[in-house]
Amino acid sequence: MPAALDPFRITDKLDENTLDVMIGRLEVRGHHPYFAKPLSDYLDRMEIDRRSAVLDLGCGTGIAARAIAARPGFEGTVLGIDRSDYLVHAARRFADSEKLSGRVRFECGDSHALGLGAASFDAVIAHTLFSHLDDPAKVLAEMRRVLRPDGVAAIFDGDFASLTFELADAERSRRMDDAIIASLVTNPRILRQMPRLLKDAGFAVDAVMPAIVTEVGTAEYWKSAVESFAKLAPKAGILSEAETTAWVGEVLDASAQGVFFGSSVYYAYVAHAV
Ligand SMILES: C[S@@+](CC[C@H](N)C(=O)[O-])C[C@H]1O[C@@H](n2cnc3c(N)ncnc32)[C@H](O)[C@@H]1O
């Protein structure tokens, strides 16, 4: 398989039409209970309401940063960082329209080299960033550097090696799962590496919180996901638009017939610096 261009890793190079598809997807996904609940659960575990300075890396449209800023008990400020200027502008617009601009701000930057002061945050989160990174260990080192000694970090992402959509033919399902995963994610096994990476970066794990996103019979959450995959996956250069569209047709046909099976596991790691 050729080296893939995970579209979420190269958001600074994508055209605006593709980024608009991504914005729509991130907003639908972020507001869905399958995603909002695990976020709320790990923020509770981090005791986020008593943190005064929070950093959200790979913030995208600011789903997590805005959720923190909107919490009734939260009185601090949130800084969201993303490598795409276009997504940062979208995040600012959403925050303005939700009247959250006093608590949250967004800047363009690379999580591998933040240019932020050491020990300047009480909490750092990365919400579905790590599976897209060039160098996850470097980003963990940055998270560790900018955290205050009593600070807390959280990494939430899909265990994308577990992402699967069953088609009528099992062997074709396996091949298409592999191609879709390689088209959308740089590090599909990153959450399985996280215990080692966190330890090496000087973190101790406080909690690991799994969430299983499985739909059987009819697709609802996964329907909007695969529809956006149809537009994003071909950017990676593994599948053509025609192959991706045919795959989406098969997946949605299974849903229409009530025989859909789609699933992925997600995990939140909550950790503190040692
Ligand atoms: C899957 S999206 C997640 C966005 C948001 N956290 C959410 O869950 O809705 C991944 C985001 O990480 C950003 N990103 C990827 N690599 C990055 C890097 N090295 N530094 C900062 N942002 C990065 C992308 O631009 C994209 O917005």
The ligand as an SDF file (V2000), in Angstrom:
LIG
                    3D

 27 29  0  0  0  0  0  0  0  0999 V2000
   -9.8230   14.5890   13.7950 C   0  0  0  0  0  0  0  0  0  0  0  0
   -9.5650   16.2940   13.9560 S   0  0  0  0  0  0  0  0  0  0  0  0
  -10.1090   16.5960   15.6240 C   0  0  0  0  0  0  0  0  0  0  0  0
  -10.5820   18.0000   15.8670 C   0  0  0  0  0  0  0  0  0  0  0  0
  -11.2190   18.2470   17.2250 C   0  0  0  0  0  0  0  0  0  0  0  0
  -10.2920   18.0010   18.3070 N   0  0  0  0  0  0  0  0  0  0  0  0
  -12.4510   17.3780   17.3800 C   0  0  0  0  0  0  0  0  0  0  0  0
  -12.3770   16.3250   18.0290 O   0  0  0  0  0  0  0  0  0  0  0  0
  -13.4970   17.7510   16.8250 O   0  0  0  0  0  0  0  0  0  0  0  0
   -7.8100   16.4340   14.1230 C   0  0  0  0  0  0  0  0  0  0  0  0
   -7.3620   17.8850   14.1830 C   0  0  0  0  0  0  0  0  0  0  0  0
   -5.9780   17.9290   14.5030 O   0  0  0  0  0  0  0  0  0  0  0  0
   -5.3820   18.9640   13.7440 C   0  0  0  0  0  0  0  0  0  0  0  0
   -3.9510   18.6590   13.6530 N   0  0  0  0  0  0  0  0  0  0  0  0
   -3.3690   17.6300   13.0030 C   0  0  0  0  0  0  0  0  0  0  0  0
   -2.0440   17.6430   13.2090 N   0  0  0  0  0  0  0  0  0  0  0  0
   -1.7800   18.7120   14.0110 C   0  0  0  0  0  0  0  0  0  0  0  0
   -0.6100   19.2580   14.6010 C   0  0  0  0  0  0  0  0  0  0  0  0
    0.5790   18.7120   14.3810 N   0  0  0  0  0  0  0  0  0  0  0  0
   -0.7380   20.3490   15.3790 N   0  0  0  0  0  0  0  0  0  0  0  0
   -1.9410   20.9320   15.5870 C   0  0  0  0  0  0  0  0  0  0  0  0
   -3.0850   20.4690   15.0560 N   0  0  0  0  0  0  0  0  0  0  0  0
   -3.0000   19.3730   14.2870 C   0  0  0  0  0  0  0  0  0  0  0  0
   -6.1280   18.9620   12.4290 C   0  0  0  0  0  0  0  0  0  0  0  0
   -6.0250   20.1950   11.7640 O   0  0  0  0  0  0  0  0  0  0  0  0
   -7.5530   18.6370   12.8870 C   0  0  0  0  0  0  0  0  0  0  0  0
   -8.2770   19.8010   13.1530 O   0  0  0  0  0  0  0  0  0  0  0  0
  1  2  1  0
  2  3  1  0
  2 10  1  0
  3  4  1  0
  4  5  1  0
  5  6  1  0
  5  7  1  0
  7  8  2  0
  7  9  1  0
 10 11  1  0
 11 12  1  0
 11 26  1  0
 12 13  1  0
 13 14  1  0
 13 24  1  0
 14 15  1  0
 14 23  1  0
 15 16  2  0
 16 17  1  0
 17 18  1  0
 17 23  2  0
 18 19  1  0
 18 20  2  0
 20 21  1  0
 21 22  2  0
 22 23  1  0
 24 25  1  0
 24 26  1  0
 26 27  1  0
M  CHG  2   2   1   9  -1
M  END
$$$$
